[in-house]
Amino acid sequence: MADDVSGTEIPSDIAALSFEDALAQLEGIVRSLEGGDSALDDAIAAYERGAALKRHCESKLRQAQARVDKISLGADGNPEASPADVG
């Protein structure tokens, strides 16, 4: 199992998913739960998987934001000029 930034373990099968794949699975779970046709035990298991998928997606988004922030900062730690600022 992999840890996300919050320290909560994410199952390895979920940790291996891309953001897009995890989000698609999460959307499917939400649709299924909203349908209300699942047995209670199945609904609980789906909810638990959905919670792990949500944590994974949030972790992926934080990682992407950190990468963007790193790209946006110059070597001195100050924001670099964007192409729109050059003129």
Residue pairs with C-beta under 8 A, 6 or more apart in sequence:
1 9
1 10
1 11
1 12
1 15
2 9
2 10
2 12
2 15
3 9
3 10
4 10
4 55
4 56
4 58
4 59
5 59
5 62
6 55
6 59
8 55
10 52
10 55
10 56
10 59
11 52
14 22
14 49
14 52
14 53
14 56
15 56
17 25
17 53
17 56
18 60
19 57
19 60
19 61
19 64
22 53
22 56
22 57
22 60
23 53
23 57
25 49
25 53
26 50
26 53
26 54
26 57
29 46
29 47
29 49
29 50
29 53
30 50
32 38
32 46
33 43
33 46
33 47
33 50
38 46
72 79
72 80
73 79
73 80
74 80
